[in-house]
Amino acid sequence: MNDKHHRQELDPAASTSPKDETAAPPERAEQLRADSPDIAEVLNELISRVGGDPTTYDGRLVRELLVAGLKLIPDGRDTGDLKLMAAALKELRYAYRVFGQYPDRYKVTIFGSARTPPEHPDYKAAVDFGRMMAESDWMCITGAGDGIMKAGHEGPGVEASFGVAIRLPFETTANTIITGDQKLIHFRYFFTRKLMFLSQCDAVALFPGGFGTLDEAYETLTLVQTGKASMIPIVMLEGEGNAYWEQWQDFVEEKLLARGLISPEDEYLYYIASSPKDAVEHIKKFYRNYHSSRYVRDDLVIRLKRRIKDEDVDRLTDEFSSLIARGSIVQRGPYEVEDDHLDLPRLAFTHTRYNYGLVRRLIDRINDCDPA
């Protein structure tokens, strides 16, 4: 099965090994033993026996996983550490297998309070939003609880829903819509659950909520702001008559922006929608021509669905010159190192590696351009 997601890791690591391990003590001989050629030969044979190819990049990554596991033995990690790492890896593998059955469907992650009752305007807005996203052939991911999470399943229906549940003492079951569905995934750890929320979605919709929702909102914004997650549309919406995000915006401007704790362009990273329909249209516009992004060395490569006019490329170079370390924005085909979506045109430039809020704005400008 081809489970390659159409979104790309924005800045994939060339190696899974840490760049600097000086904070840890030097590895002893018994730890280095796991790196030895004879151990590598045994691991390569094991990889081959289960149908893998140890000479490929993916095969080498699997071998690195096995080597890291073997080094835990001479490391002397206690049972609790080993249980955590083993459980986290198993959770991630299972979750990727579930999501991997739907690689080509766009997905939106919906965050919001578990305490929102069905009669609340926010609940109705979440139902309407999820329904309209499903009508546009999107799937919805929620935390599988009640409140906004249940509304986010009620709108699209179970066929277009994923449940990403967390095991908590006071929340022992998923909501009645997603319970029993094969797309319901239970997690022990918040960090593995959060990884799936963001690594598998093509957009994030935020409804009013408490500590957990704000934590998810700020983590999403931080990852996109720092270039550690793919650029995606982040929309904030609520039911009629509420001012939750308006008041949050006041806090951002008065306590963060005014004090220089964020940059003005960071406000481009999110959009406060006036209605569920407005939020849906904003998300869909993000993918009007934009497809995905990645880095090739220091060059930011933006894949497009269609070429744009040369004069528009020149205009973008002038408007976003502060993002360009040298040279200009060029429209071109794939780089030699790229191996996917080779039929798509690209916009590429040497990026300064900061001001990701302006990168988000650049994508809006690209989507405003008519095809060549």
C-alpha positions in Angstrom: 0.0 0.0 0.0 1.3 3.5 -0.9 0.9 5.5 2.3 3.0 8.4 1.3 1.3 11.6 2.6 1.0 14.4 0.1 2.2 16.9 2.7 6.0 17.0 3.3 8.1 17.5 6.3 9.2 21.1 5.9 12.8 20.6 7.0 13.7 16.9 6.9 16.8 15.8 8.8 19.7 14.5 6.8 20.5 12.1 9.6 18.6 10.9 12.6 21.7 11.2 14.8 22.0 14.3 17.1 24.4 16.9 15.8 25.9 17.5 19.2 26.2 14.8 21.9 28.8 16.5 24.1 26.3 16.9 26.9 26.2 13.1 27.3 29.2 11.1 28.5 31.4 9.3 25.8 30.0 6.0 24.8 31.8 3.0 26.3 33.1 0.0 24.3 30.0 -2.1 25.0 27.8 0.8 23.7 29.9 1.3 20.6 29.6 -2.4 20.0 26.1 -1.9 18.6 27.7 0.2 15.8 30.2 -2.6 14.8 30.2 -4.1 11.3 29.3 -7.6 12.5 26.2 -6.3 14.3 25.3 -4.3 11.2 25.5 -7.4 9.2 23.2 -9.3 11.5 20.7 -6.4 11.5 20.9 -6.1 7.7 20.0 -9.8 7.4 17.0 -9.3 9.8 15.8 -6.4 7.7 16.1 -8.5 4.5 14.3 -11.4 6.1 11.2 -9.2 6.7 11.2 -7.9 3.2 13.3 -4.7 3.6 16.3 -3.6 1.7 19.1 -2.5 4.0 20.9 -0.7 1.2 18.2 1.9 0.8 17.8 5.1 2.8 14.7 3.7 4.5 16.5 0.5 5.3 19.3 2.4 6.9 16.8 4.3 9.0 15.3 1.1 10.2 18.8 -0.1 11.1 19.4 3.1 13.1 16.2 2.4 15.1 17.5 -1.1 15.9 20.9 0.1 16.8 19.4 2.7 19.1 17.3 0.0 20.8 20.4 -2.2 21.3 22.3 0.6 22.9 19.7 0.9 25.6 21.0 -2.4 27.1 24.5 -1.2 28.0 23.1 2.3 28.7 21.5 0.8 31.7 18.1 2.5 31.3 15.6 1.5 34.0 12.4 -0.3 33.3 10.3 2.8 33.3 12.4 4.4 30.6 12.3 1.3 28.5 8.5 1.0 28.9 8.0 4.6 27.8 10.1 4.4 24.7 8.7 1.0 23.7 5.1 2.1 24.2 5.6 5.4 22.3 7.2 3.6 19.3 4.3 1.1 19.2 1.7 3.8 19.5 3.2 5.8 16.6 3.6 2.8 14.4 0.0 1.8 14.9 -1.3 5.3 14.3 0.7 5.7 11.1 -0.7 2.5 9.9 -4.3 3.7 10.4 -3.7 7.1 8.8 -1.7 5.5 6.0 -4.9 4.0 4.6 -6.0 7.5 3.6 -2.9 9.1 2.2 -4.5 11.3 -0.5 -7.4 12.7 1.5 -7.0 16.2 2.9 -7.5 16.3 6.7 -8.3 19.0 9.2 -7.5 18.7 12.9 -10.2 20.3 15.1 -9.3 21.4 18.7 -11.8 22.7 21.3 -13.3 22.1 24.7 -14.6 18.7 25.8 -17.0 20.6 28.1 -19.0 22.5 25.4 -22.7 21.2 25.6 -24.7 20.4 22.5 -27.0 23.4 22.9 -24.0 25.9 22.8 -23.4 28.0 19.7 -19.8 26.8 19.5 -21.0 23.2 19.3 -23.3 24.1 16.4 -20.5 25.9 14.7 -18.3 22.9 15.0 -21.0 20.6 13.5 -21.5 23.0 10.6 -17.7 23.4 10.0 -17.1 19.6 10.0 -20.1 19.0 7.7 -18.9 21.6 5.2 -15.3 20.2 5.2 -16.7 16.7 4.5 -18.8 18.1 1.7 -15.5 19.4 0.3 -14.0 15.8 0.5 -11.9 16.5 3.6 -11.7 14.3 6.7 -11.8 15.6 10.3 -9.5 14.6 13.2 -10.5 15.3 16.7 -9.6 14.1 20.2 -12.6 11.7 20.2 -14.0 13.1 23.5 -17.3 15.0 24.0 -18.0 18.7 23.4 -16.3 20.2 20.4 -14.6 16.9 19.6 -17.9 15.1 19.3 -19.3 18.0 17.3 -16.3 17.7 15.0 -17.4 14.1 14.3 -21.1 14.7 14.2 -20.8 17.2 11.3 -18.8 15.0 8.8 -20.1 11.7 10.1 -18.0 8.7 11.2 -16.9 7.8 7.6 -15.0 11.1 7.3 -13.7 11.1 10.9 -10.6 10.1 12.9 -10.6 9.9 16.6 -7.3 10.4 18.4 -8.1 9.6 22.0 -6.0 9.9 25.2 -6.3 7.6 28.2 -7.3 9.7 31.2 -8.7 8.6 34.6 -11.7 10.9 34.1 -12.3 10.2 30.4 -12.5 6.4 29.9 -14.5 6.2 26.7 -14.7 8.0 23.3 -17.8 9.8 22.1 -20.7 7.8 20.8 -20.1 8.7 17.2 -16.5 7.4 16.8 -16.7 4.5 19.3 -16.1 1.2 17.6 -14.8 2.7 14.4 -11.4 1.4 13.1 -10.2 5.0 12.8 -10.4 5.5 16.5 -6.8 5.4 18.0 -6.1 5.3 21.7 -2.9 6.9 23.0 -1.2 6.6 26.4 1.0 9.7 26.0 0.1 13.3 25.1 3.3 13.8 23.1 2.6 10.9 20.7 -1.0 12.0 20.3 0.0 15.6 19.5 2.5 14.4 16.9 -0.3 12.6 15.1 -2.7 15.5 15.3 -0.2 17.8 13.5 1.8 15.4 11.3 -1.3 14.1 9.7 -3.4 17.2 9.1 -3.4 19.8 6.3 -5.2 22.4 8.4 -6.0 23.2 12.0 -9.3 24.6 13.2 -9.4 26.0 16.8 -12.6 26.4 18.8 -12.9 28.0 22.2 -11.5 25.8 25.0 -9.5 25.6 28.2 -5.9 24.9 29.1 -5.7 21.9 26.7 -7.0 23.8 23.7 -4.8 26.8 24.3 -1.8 24.4 24.7 -2.6 22.9 21.4 -3.1 26.3 19.8 0.2 27.7 21.0 2.1 24.5 20.1 0.7 24.6 16.6 1.6 28.2 16.2 5.1 27.7 17.6 5.9 24.8 15.3 4.8 26.7 12.2 6.4 29.9 13.4 9.8 28.2 13.8 9.7 26.1 10.7 9.5 22.8 12.5 6.1 21.9 11.0 4.8 22.2 7.5 3.0 25.4 6.6 -0.7 24.9 7.0 -3.8 27.2 7.4 -4.7 27.8 11.1 -8.2 29.1 11.6 -10.0 30.2 14.8 -13.7 30.2 14.9 -16.7 30.1 17.3 -20.4 30.2 17.5 -22.6 33.3 17.0 -22.5 35.9 19.8 -19.2 34.9 21.2 -16.0 37.0 21.5 -13.5 34.3 22.6 -11.0 34.8 19.8 -11.5 38.6 19.7 -10.4 38.7 23.4 -7.6 36.4 22.7 -6.4 38.7 19.9 -6.5 41.6 22.3 -4.2 39.7 24.6 -1.8 38.9 21.7 -1.6 42.5 20.6 -1.4 44.1 24.0 0.7 41.6 25.9 2.8 39.9 23.2 3.1 42.1 20.1 3.3 45.5 22.0 6.1 44.1 24.2 8.1 42.8 21.2 7.5 39.1 22.3 6.3 38.2 18.8 6.8 39.8 15.4 4.1 41.7 13.5 4.3 39.1 10.7 3.5 36.3 13.2 -0.1 37.4 12.9 -0.2 36.1 9.4 0.1 32.6 10.8 -3.5 32.4 11.9 -6.9 33.6 10.7 -9.9 34.5 12.9 -12.9 33.5 10.8 -16.3 35.2 11.0 -18.2 32.0 10.5 -17.8 28.3 9.7 -18.3 29.0 6.0 -15.6 31.7 6.2 -13.2 29.2 7.8 -13.8 26.6 5.2 -13.3 29.0 2.4 -10.0 30.2 3.9 -8.7 26.7 4.2 -9.7 25.8 0.7 -8.1 28.9 -0.7 -4.8 28.0 0.9 -4.7 25.0 -1.5 -5.9 26.9 -4.5 -2.5 26.6 -6.1 -0.1 25.8 -3.2 0.7 22.1 -2.9 3.5 21.6 -0.3 7.0 22.8 0.8 10.4 21.3 1.6 14.0 22.4 1.8 16.8 21.3 -0.5 19.8 22.4 1.4 19.2 26.2 2.0 16.6 26.5 -0.8 12.9 26.7 0.2 11.0 24.8 -2.5 7.3 25.5 -2.8 5.5 23.1 -5.0 2.6 24.5 -7.1 -0.4 22.8 -8.7 0.0 25.1 -11.8 2.7 27.5 -13.1 2.2 31.2 -12.5 3.2 34.0 -14.8 6.8 35.2 -15.0 5.8 38.7 -14.1 4.1 37.5 -11.0 7.3 35.7 -10.0 9.2 38.9 -10.4 6.6 40.8 -8.3 6.9 38.2 -5.5 10.7 38.5 -5.5 10.3 42.3 -4.9 7.6 42.0 -2.3 9.3 39.3 -0.3 12.9 40.3 -0.7 13.4 40.1 3.1 12.9 36.3 2.9 15.6 35.9 0.3 19.2 35.3 1.4 20.6 35.8 -2.1 19.4 35.7 -5.7 15.7 35.8 -6.4 12.6 33.6 -6.6 12.7 31.3 -9.6 10.1 29.1 -11.2 11.6 25.7 -12.1 11.2 22.0 -12.1 12.2 19.5 -9.4 15.7 19.4 -7.9 17.7 16.3 -8.7 17.4 15.0 -5.1 13.6 15.2 -5.1 11.8 11.9 -5.8 8.2 12.7 -5.5 5.6 15.0 -7.1 8.1 15.4 -10.0 5.3 16.6 -12.3 4.6 19.8 -10.3 6.2 23.2 -11.0 8.2 24.8 -8.2 9.0 28.2 -6.8 12.4 28.2 -5.2 14.7 30.6 -3.4 17.5 30.6 -0.9 15.7 31.3 2.4 16.9 33.3 5.3 15.4 30.7 7.6 13.3 33.1 9.6 10.2 35.2 9.3 7.9 32.2 8.7 4.9 34.5 9.1 6.0 36.1 5.9 6.4 32.7 4.2 2.7 32.2 5.2 1.9 35.5 3.6 3.9 34.5 0.5 1.7 31.5 0.0 -1.4 33.7 0.2 0.1 35.9 -2.6 0.9 32.8 -4.7 -2.7 31.7 -4.4 -3.8 35.1 -5.5 -1.9 34.7 -8.8 -3.7 33.4 -11.9 -2.2 30.3 -13.6 0.1 31.1 -16.5 
